[in-house]
């Protein structure tokens, strides 16, 4: 069985580097530091930079076969259009506004945007979701996120183990109505996931017991985003972006990150898998 760990991430890096996929990445309010941060990603893919026209002077002298700039007044719309038209093999949000980009993606492909972040912490890699503050508001939303993540990992050769988090320990039932609802939904969701064929356990609030699990589902998007930001910005976790669960390859990326080579690597590796 293939395990989702650092060796798996290393195999993604090798797969990305072996095929020069065309990956689009969005930029917004760019400066020289942001442009410099894009350079490491060139080892994984031929980059198509989509940004507002005012960014063009920053790219003077940087032209190369694997690094081109395409101006657009609304780069989020242009990035999604290029993905839809097949001009690029995959897309990375970069630092484009999240709301506008996700709405453009949902409208273009008629999908409900669901995404899971691929993280790596001390040799352990896992998918975390929901990470959008407006995602995972219902049990069914979170269940579909779990099942979609399981399908993504299965397509990569991983037989996933999933953990469902909720608002307390099981013995906390009765302390508040909100905790009771969260615990009940955690139990129900884990049971439905198991019926769908995914090995899943409800672990309550005990996130520390999730070490080794392949998918972790937070109680809703706000807590998921807080977990993500804590791991990324305080604990130094490696983040490879958040694949949107859809047929085309779109990797969401946090504006708080210092570089985008991780999401570009993941997009290129996924494009390589589709081409096999």
N, C-alpha and C positions, 0 to 999 in steps of 0.2 A: 504494500500500500504506500502511495506517495503521501508524505507528510508535509503540512504547510509549516515550513520552518525556514531558517536562513539558507539551507541548501536549496530549497525550492526557489527562494528569491534569487539566489545565485544563478539557478537555471533560467530564470526569466531574463536576467541580464544577458546571459549568453545567447538566448534565443533572440532578444532584441537586437543585439549587435550583429547577428548573422544575416539579417535581412534588412535592407535599407528601406523601411517603410516611410511613406510621406505622412508626417504628423503635423497637423495644424495646431497652433497655440495662440491664444488671444492675449493682447497686452493693452493696457489702459493707463493713461497718465505716466508713461514710461520715462525713466531717466537713465543715465549712463550706467548706474549700478544694476538696474534691472536688466538692461541689455547684456551686461557682462555676465549676469547670472544665468543667461540662456546658453552661454557657450558650452558648458559641460554636457548638455543634452545632445549636442551634435554627434557624439560618439554612438548614439543609439538610433538616430533617424535623420532623414532629410527634413529639416524644419521649414514650415511655411508659417511665417509670423503674420498674424492678422491684427492690425491696430489702426487707430485714427491717423489721418494723413499728417498731422503735426509731428508724429513720431519719426517720419521718414529721415530727417537729417541725422538722427542718432544711428542710422544704419549705413550711412555713407562710408565706403571703404570696407564694409564687412561682407560684401556679396561673395557668395560661394555656392556651388551646386547644391549643397545641403542646407543652405540658409538663405531664404528669400523673404521679402517683405511685400505684403499686399495691403494697401490702404483701404479703409472703409469708414464712412461716417458713423455707422453702427456696427462695430466689429463683431459683436455678439451675433447679429443676424448673418453677417457674412461668413463667420466661422461655421455656423450651423448649416448654411446653404452649401458651403463647400463639402461638408460631410454628406449631406443629402445627395448632392450631384456626383459623388464619387471622385471629386478632385483630390481628396486626401483619404488616406487609409484609416485615419483615426484623428480625434481632436482632444486637446487639453484646454480647459477653461483659462489657465494662466491666472492673471489677476483681473479679468473682466468682472463687472458687477454680477454677483451671483444671481440675484432675482431676475434681471433682464435676460441673462444667458439661459437660465433654467426655463423661463417662460418661452423663450424662442425655441428651445429644444423640444419642450412639450408640445408646442403648436405645430412645429414642422413635422414631427414624427407621430403625433397623436398618441402620446404616451403619458402616463403619470410618472413623474420623475422619482425614482427610488435609487439610492446610492449607498454603498458600503465602503468605508475607508480601509485600505490595506495598510496595516501597520506592522512594524517589526521591533521587538523589544528583547534584547539579550538572547538572541537565538530563537525566539518564538515569534512567528508571524501569524496574523489573524485578521479577519474582517470585522469591523465595528460599525454598527448602525442602530438607529437612524442618526445621521450627523447633521442633517438640516433641521433648523429650529422649528420649521413648520411641517416636518415629516413624522410619521409614526404616531399620529394622534389617536388611531383606533387599533383595536386588536388585529383586525384584518390587515390593516396597513403593515403592521409589524410582522405578521405572519407571512405576507407576500414578500417582504424584504428578506426574511429568513430563507424562505423557499427559493427565491431568486438567487440569493447568495450561494445556497447549496448547489443550485444548478450551475452557476458560474464555476465553482470549485470542481464539480464533477467533470465539467468540460475540460478542465486542466489536469484531470487524472487524480484528484484528491477526493477521498471519501470523507465528508466533513462530519465533525462533531460540533453541535451548537449548544450555546448556553443562553437562557432567557433570564434577564434581570427584572426585578420588581422592587417595590418600595419598602421591603422589610424582610425579616426572618419569618418563617412559617409560624413561630410561636408568638409573633407580634399581632396576629389576627385579633381583632377586637379593640385595638388601641385607637384606631380612627377609621372613619368610613373610607377615606382616601386610600389608606394602607390596605384595608380589606379588599377594595376593588382591584388594586394593583396586584395583590397576591392571587386573587381569584383569576384575573386575566393571565397572569404568568403561568399558572397551572393549566388553564385551558389552552393557551397557545402552545405550550410544550407538548401537550397531548395531541393536538391537531398536527403539529409538525411530525411527531412520531408516526401518526397514522399515514402521513404522506411519505414515510420512508426515510426520514432524516433523524439520526440519533441525536436526541435533544433532551436537555435537563433544565428544569426550572431551578435557579439558584438563589432566588430572592435578591437580597441586597448584597450578598457575599461575592462581590466582584473579584476579591482575592482568590476565590476558589475556581476562577475561570482559566487560570494558567494552563496552557496546553489545549484549550478549545480552539476551534478553527473559526467559529462565528460567534460573536457576542452581540446580543440584541438588548439595547437599553430600554427603559420603560417608555420613553418618548423622545422626541427630537431635542428638546432643551437639555435634558440630562445627558443624552448621547453627545451633543455638541460640547458640553462641559467636560465630559470624560475625554473626548478627543483633544480639546484645547489644553487640558491639564497634561496629558501624555506628550503632546507635541511641543508645547511652549515651556513647560516646567520640568518635564522628565527627559526630554531629548530623544523621544521615540523617533525611529525612522518612519516617514510617511511616504507612500508611493501613490497617493491620490485616492480618489473614490470613484470606481467605475459605476456609471449609470447602468442599471439593469435593463438593457435593450439590445436589439440585434446589432446596431451600429456601435462603434467603439467611441465612447466619450468619457473622458476621465476628468472629474471635478478636482479642483486643487484649491487649497487655502491661500488667501491673499497674505496670510501671516508668514508663509514659508519664505526662506531665503533663496531657494533655487527651485527649478522645475525639472531637474533631470530624472527624479523618481517617477513622476507621472508620465513623462515622455517615454521613459523606459518601459513602464507598464503598458502604455498604449501600443508601442512598437512590438512588444512581446505578444500581446493579444492579436495584433494584426498578423504577426508571423504564424500564430496558431491557426487563424482562419485561412491562411494561404496554404496550409499543409494538406 
